[in-house]
Amino acid sequence: MDGKLRFLVIGAGQRGVSYANPVSQMAKAAIYAVAEPVNFRRQHFGKTYIWGQDGKPAAGQEFSDWKQWLAWEIERRELEGAGKTVPPGVDGVFVCTLDAMHVEIMLAIAPLNIHVLCEKPLATSLADCMSILGAFSRNPQEKIFSVGHVLRYSPHNQLLRKLLLTDRVIGDILSVEHTEPVGWWHFAHSYTRGPWRRATDNKDGSLLTKSCHDIDFLLWLLSQAPDGADKEISAHLPKTISSTGALNQFKRSRKPKQASEATNCLACPYERQCQYSAVKIYDDARLAVGHTHWLNHVVHDIEDTLHLSGVDAARRSLYANLEQDYIKGVTPDEEIAKRPWYGRCVYESDNDVCDDQVVTIKWDEDNQSPLYRPGKLATLHMVANTEKECERRGIIYGSHGELSYNGKTIRYFDFVQTQETVIETPDAPEFEQKIKSHGGGDRGLTTL
Ligand SMILES: NC(=O)c1ccc[n+]([C@@H]2O[C@H](COP(=O)([O-])OP(=O)(O)OC[C@H]3O[C@@H](n4cnc5c(N)ncnc54)[C@H](O)[C@@H]3O)[C@@H](O)[C@H]2O)c1
């Protein structure tokens, strides 16, 4: 570890692992510490990325809560300031807890003046984002401050931006149709049964928790000046932004009659016919075929159980979670709200976020700036029931051509040459193909 930048991961869940994977393959950086309350996750993460299968954590490497780490780090600095010999601290932190916790953590760690990557969304209100910005702006030394908007860093999207803004393969961009196909089962998992199914205190929903990525992507393509442009040139900011959304599919009126009064898949007569059956999603399509990536959201230690005790034990543990249910009007709402219910009927859930939403963004022509920028329109369509899972796609209409993209292939047609060009972007490395890696964006952001 000597000479490498040391990083702490706060929250060793799905995203913590997504960043630890590429960092642990870098020559110049290492995952050095973890703060995570779930014992199995913390141990598994520590063994995989920090202290090894047979090793033990050193002082300052294992914490069950981020506050415990912060208190340790403050004391470590005080002792160091008093001339004592102390264990090393970390150079940076990945904040990978759920959305609502980001603001408290970010405000508390800002005075440490270390590198930070906070998962998106940075916070769940504009006021909280501004207070985080204020807290980090007061720091004396400039450090990396980043938010997990990984779409900017995938090889496909980096090439897309270069083709559009630097090479100008379709001339000026005039209009964009961008789609975020969330995926029929993925939406059921995260936004109907999972942690993002209810609007935030500020009444924001899937547009914030899912499509903040897409808004960032559009502004990165359409507002920011091209790479290499004069740094004084300001962003081309939109003139108006408007949105309409609805919850059309995941609600009681859409429940198939054959499902009758069932509120849980394990007790549902229609289970075998229903596409959203939790048994089909979590067992048939995952556990039964040895694919556990999403299952640890449902049962934290399922990979360990599978490995140590076999598939039958893992299945028992999965079903023990899936059969848990609540009774509307009887179970206190705060009990319902505080956890996911992965076996719950998607038509009987307590979700209220939109499953279909369109955003329209309009830019006025800018002929005052040294970089002339035409007026343009962009639409973002976030839609739940899609075959593709988060493989964003779109069409961009330019002054001299038309371009389409889908996360894999970029195709453009030049109106002047009447010529088509098709570019296939390279496949992600094998270790990334098994997990959701945002087309290499997770690696791109961490290794930048
Ligand atoms: N960048 C992306 O593309 C992307 C994709 C999915 C999710 N996210 C965001 O990443 C964040 C994490 O999502 P996830 O899917 O990894 O969730 P997760 O539930 O898998 O992981 C969160 C982890 O935080 C831990 N935690 C809870 N309290 C803690 C505490 N006091 N101290 C330390 N750790 C604590 C939990 O035990 C859990 O392991 C969310 O903000 C989410 O919106 C980003």
The ligand as an SDF file (V2000), in Angstrom:
LIG
                    3D

 44 48  0  0  0  0  0  0  0  0999 V2000
  -24.0800    6.2420   -9.6310 N   0  0  0  0  0  0  0  0  0  0  0  0
  -25.0250    5.3830   -9.9200 C   0  0  0  0  0  0  0  0  0  0  0  0
  -25.2150    5.0330  -11.0610 O   0  0  0  0  0  0  0  0  0  0  0  0
  -25.8970    4.8150   -8.8500 C   0  0  0  0  0  0  0  0  0  0  0  0
  -26.6290    3.6360   -9.0770 C   0  0  0  0  0  0  0  0  0  0  0  0
  -27.4080    3.1420   -8.0370 C   0  0  0  0  0  0  0  0  0  0  0  0
  -27.4710    3.8150   -6.8340 C   0  0  0  0  0  0  0  0  0  0  0  0
  -26.7700    4.9800   -6.6710 N   0  0  0  0  0  0  0  0  0  0  0  0
  -26.7790    5.7190   -5.3880 C   0  0  0  0  0  0  0  0  0  0  0  0
  -25.7830    5.1230   -4.5570 O   0  0  0  0  0  0  0  0  0  0  0  0
  -26.1810    5.1940   -3.1960 C   0  0  0  0  0  0  0  0  0  0  0  0
  -26.1160    3.8070   -2.5830 C   0  0  0  0  0  0  0  0  0  0  0  0
  -26.9850    2.9190   -3.2770 O   0  0  0  0  0  0  0  0  0  0  0  0
  -26.7880    1.3230   -3.1650 P   0  0  0  0  0  0  0  0  0  0  0  0
  -27.6410    0.7150   -4.2130 O   0  0  0  0  0  0  0  0  0  0  0  0
  -25.3480    0.9930   -3.1150 O   0  0  0  0  0  0  0  0  0  0  0  0
  -27.4600    1.0640   -1.7360 O   0  0  0  0  0  0  0  0  0  0  0  0
  -27.1250   -0.1260   -0.7310 P   0  0  0  0  0  0  0  0  0  0  0  0
  -28.2900   -0.2070    0.1830 O   0  0  0  0  0  0  0  0  0  0  0  0
  -26.7090   -1.3480   -1.4940 O   0  0  0  0  0  0  0  0  0  0  0  0
  -25.8490    0.4130    0.0680 O   0  0  0  0  0  0  0  0  0  0  0  0
  -25.9060    1.4110    1.0770 C   0  0  0  0  0  0  0  0  0  0  0  0
  -25.0340    0.9260    2.2210 C   0  0  0  0  0  0  0  0  0  0  0  0
  -24.9210    1.9640    3.2150 O   0  0  0  0  0  0  0  0  0  0  0  0
  -24.8360    1.3120    4.4640 C   0  0  0  0  0  0  0  0  0  0  0  0
  -25.0780    2.2230    5.5960 N   0  0  0  0  0  0  0  0  0  0  0  0
  -26.2490    2.5180    6.1840 C   0  0  0  0  0  0  0  0  0  0  0  0
  -26.0430    3.3130    7.2630 N   0  0  0  0  0  0  0  0  0  0  0  0
  -24.6930    3.5210    7.3340 C   0  0  0  0  0  0  0  0  0  0  0  0
  -23.8660    4.2260    8.2610 C   0  0  0  0  0  0  0  0  0  0  0  0
  -24.3830    4.8650    9.3210 N   0  0  0  0  0  0  0  0  0  0  0  0
  -22.5170    4.2240    8.0540 N   0  0  0  0  0  0  0  0  0  0  0  0
  -21.9860    3.5650    7.0000 C   0  0  0  0  0  0  0  0  0  0  0  0
  -22.7400    2.8640    6.1020 N   0  0  0  0  0  0  0  0  0  0  0  0
  -24.0730    2.8450    6.2660 C   0  0  0  0  0  0  0  0  0  0  0  0
  -25.9020    0.2330    4.3440 C   0  0  0  0  0  0  0  0  0  0  0  0
  -25.8060   -0.7660    5.3350 O   0  0  0  0  0  0  0  0  0  0  0  0
  -25.6430   -0.2900    2.9460 C   0  0  0  0  0  0  0  0  0  0  0  0
  -24.7390   -1.3800    2.9280 O   0  0  0  0  0  0  0  0  0  0  0  0
  -27.5670    5.8330   -3.2080 C   0  0  0  0  0  0  0  0  0  0  0  0
  -27.4510    7.2060   -2.9510 O   0  0  0  0  0  0  0  0  0  0  0  0
  -28.0580    5.6030   -4.6150 C   0  0  0  0  0  0  0  0  0  0  0  0
  -29.0040    6.5440   -5.0570 O   0  0  0  0  0  0  0  0  0  0  0  0
  -25.9700    5.4600   -7.6370 C   0  0  0  0  0  0  0  0  0  0  0  0
  1  2  1  0
  2  3  2  0
  2  4  1  0
  4  5  1  0
  4 44  2  0
  5  6  2  0
  6  7  1  0
  7  8  2  0
  8  9  1  0
  8 44  1  0
  9 10  1  0
  9 42  1  0
 10 11  1  0
 11 12  1  0
 11 40  1  0
 12 13  1  0
 13 14  1  0
 14 15  2  0
 14 16  1  0
 14 17  1  0
 17 18  1  0
 18 19  2  0
 18 20  1  0
 18 21  1  0
 21 22  1  0
 22 23  1  0
 23 24  1  0
 23 38  1  0
 24 25  1  0
 25 26  1  0
 25 36  1  0
 26 27  1  0
 26 35  1  0
 27 28  2  0
 28 29  1  0
 29 30  1  0
 29 35  2  0
 30 31  1  0
 30 32  2  0
 32 33  1  0
 33 34  2  0
 34 35  1  0
 36 37  1  0
 36 38  1  0
 38 39  1  0
 40 41  1  0
 40 42  1  0
 42 43  1  0
M  CHG  2   8   1  16  -1
M  END
$$$$
